[in-house]
Amino acid sequence: MKIVLFIQVFATVFMVGLIWFVQIVHYPLYANVGREQFREYEALHNRLTTWVVGPAMLLEMVSAVALLRYAPNGSTSLAWPGLGLLILIWISTATLSVPAHNLLTAGFSDAAWQQLVSTNWIRTGAWSMRGVIVMVLTYRSVDLK
């Protein structure tokens, strides 16, 4: 049980920090990449980001599902909403973020960039709520006696 919670906390807290960095720093800076270099920049972004985000998202999903069975101190009532938020994140990624990135691979588009930045708030909010949930789960698993 502890290893499942540890993996969940690690993956979720990692993603919370990463998504806030992406939302506040990385995506807004897209507008400052030179138009001539943007296609190459976006291609590199997509390839390199996958290596960072992919394993963390997979670990988070596997541990979120496992947490349904191994939630500390009967905290399954929190594990389910946590999984629901994660499903929302994955759907948002697949239906909003990936298509916006696909449009940007052809070159910078102000409309695609604005869509990426504005719809990424869904993932930022959902991951932030997941961060709170895993902290509560962690707190409940600690014996304070």
C-alpha positions in Angstrom: 0.0 0.0 0.0 2.7 2.5 0.9 4.6 2.0 -2.4 1.4 2.7 -4.3 0.8 5.9 -2.4 4.4 6.9 -2.7 4.3 6.5 -6.5 1.0 8.4 -6.6 2.4 11.3 -4.6 5.6 11.5 -6.6 3.9 11.4 -10.0 1.1 13.8 -9.1 3.3 16.4 -7.3 5.8 16.2 -10.2 3.0 16.8 -12.7 1.5 19.6 -10.6 4.8 21.5 -10.6 5.4 20.8 -14.3 1.9 21.9 -15.4 2.2 25.2 -13.5 5.6 25.8 -15.1 4.2 25.0 -18.5 1.1 27.2 -18.0 2.9 30.3 -16.5 6.2 30.2 -18.3 6.6 27.7 -21.2 3.4 28.2 -23.2 3.3 32.0 -22.9 6.9 32.1 -24.3 5.8 30.4 -27.5 4.8 33.8 -28.9 8.5 34.9 -28.5 10.0 32.1 -30.6 11.0 33.4 -34.0 8.6 32.4 -36.8 11.4 31.0 -38.9 12.5 28.6 -36.1 9.0 27.8 -34.7 8.4 24.6 -36.6 11.7 23.1 -35.5 11.1 24.4 -31.9 7.6 22.8 -31.8 8.9 19.5 -33.2 11.6 19.4 -30.5 9.2 20.4 -27.8 6.8 17.6 -28.7 9.6 14.9 -28.9 11.4 16.0 -25.7 8.3 16.7 -23.6 7.0 13.2 -24.3 10.1 11.7 -22.6 9.4 13.8 -19.5 5.6 13.7 -19.3 4.9 10.3 -20.7 6.4 8.1 -17.9 5.1 10.4 -15.2 1.6 10.3 -16.6 1.7 6.5 -17.0 2.9 6.1 -13.4 0.3 8.4 -12.2 -2.5 6.5 -14.0 -1.4 3.1 -12.9 -1.0 4.2 -9.3 -4.3 6.0 -9.3 -6.1 2.8 -10.4 -4.1 0.8 -7.8 -5.0 3.3 -5.1 -8.7 2.4 -5.5 -7.8 -0.9 -3.9 -5.0 0.2 -1.6 -6.2 3.6 -0.4 -5.0 4.4 3.1 -7.4 4.2 6.0 -10.5 3.8 3.9 -9.8 6.8 1.7 -11.4 5.3 -1.4 -13.9 8.1 -1.3 -10.9 10.4 -2.3 -9.3 8.0 -4.7 -12.3 7.9 -7.0 -12.5 11.7 -7.5 -8.7 11.7 -8.0 -9.1 9.1 -10.7 -11.9 11.1 -12.3 -9.7 14.2 -12.4 -7.0 12.2 -14.0 -9.4 10.9 -16.7 -10.4 14.5 -17.3 -6.7 15.4 -17.7 -6.1 12.6 -20.2 -9.2 13.5 -22.2 -8.3 17.2 -22.2 -4.7 16.3 -23.3 -6.0 14.1 -26.1 -8.8 16.3 -27.4 -7.5 19.9 -26.7 -3.7 20.0 -26.1 -2.5 17.4 -28.7 -4.6 18.9 -31.5 -3.3 22.4 -30.7 0.2 21.1 -30.8 -0.5 19.3 -34.0 -1.6 22.6 -35.6 1.5 24.3 -34.3 3.8 21.8 -35.9 2.9 23.5 -39.3 4.1 26.8 -37.9 3.1 29.4 -35.3 -0.6 30.2 -35.3 -1.9 32.8 -32.9 -5.3 31.0 -32.8 -3.7 27.6 -32.0 -1.4 29.1 -29.4 -4.3 30.9 -27.7 -6.3 27.7 -27.7 -3.4 25.8 -26.2 -2.8 28.4 -23.4 -6.5 28.9 -22.5 -7.5 25.2 -22.6 -4.4 24.2 -20.6 -6.1 25.8 -17.6 -8.3 22.7 -17.4 -5.3 20.4 -16.9 -3.7 23.0 -14.6 -6.8 23.1 -12.3 -7.4 19.4 -12.4 -3.8 18.5 -11.5 -3.8 21.1 -8.8 -6.9 19.4 -7.3 -5.2 16.1 -7.6 -2.3 17.5 -5.7 -4.6 18.4 -2.8 -6.2 15.0 -2.9 -2.8 13.1 -2.7 -1.7 15.3 0.1 -4.9 14.5 2.1 -4.4 10.8 1.3 -0.8 11.1 2.6 -1.9 12.9 5.7 -4.5 10.2 6.4 -1.8 7.5 6.0 0.5 9.0 8.7 0.0 7.8 12.2 0.2 11.0 14.3 0.1 9.2 17.7 
